[in-house]
Amino acid sequence: MASSDISDLERFSDGLELAEALTVAARQLHETTTPHATLSTAVRLAVHLLPGAEHAGVSELERGESLRTVAWTDEVVRDAENPGLPHWERLWTSPVVRVADDNGTPAPGALSGYGLRSVLSMRLRSDKRRLTALTAYSRDPHAFDETATRLGRLLTTHVSLALNSVTVREQLTEAMHTRDLIGQATGILMERLDIDAAAAFESLVRASQRENTKLRDLARRIVRSADG
């Protein structure tokens, strides 16, 4: 998917344009092949689709630990995102958080130093320990209204579905690759040690436990040593 495809998306004024824009966005999201590509597409779509949005980022936050920004449209997003900002804490209990200027006072915390005055933050994933959020930023006060919020919720639904889909595909691909690696390593041990498949696999498992190494990593090492 080219960036120009995203730039062709225009903000809309009626329901038909909204439906068409979301259809295009959903297709682009589902065409991504990795979770990172999905999130990178999501932040670009957020800027082009959400009224008032100038920058966007996706961040992961764990309770009691630092925030990690995993996708962003501009460096200002990565620089400004700070786990101490109030909207992050509120996301644990609310799926959407808006922060705006109050009588001309800049948005709180580190945001003020970057000229960012409005925030619209929406959960993508969450559990007891970790949450992932898509956040849009603007230099204008009170940039995000109810319309932007509703559209943001629709967008994050599509992002979440696409992210779940690509994650499952990636996990299945990794599982198949792992199975092939373990099969190759088992075959190599059978030949080296002159044992049957069951004994070779058991030897592989014991070595994994003894070395405190994941089975796939040990299998990869054995296969590489045979190739070398």
Buried (B, 14 or more C-beta within 10 A) or exposed (E): BEEEBBEEBEBBEEEEEBEEBBEBBBEBBBBBEEBEBBBBBBBBBBBBBBBBBBBBBBBBBEEEEEBBBBBBBBEBBBEBBEBEBEBBBBBEEEBBBBBBBEEEEBBBBBBBEBBBBBBBBBBBBBEEEEBBBBBBBBBEBEBBEEEBBEBBEBBBBBBBBBBBBBBEEEEEEEEEEBEEBBBBBBBBBBEEEEBEEEBBBBBBEEBBEEEEEEBBEBBBBBBEEBEE
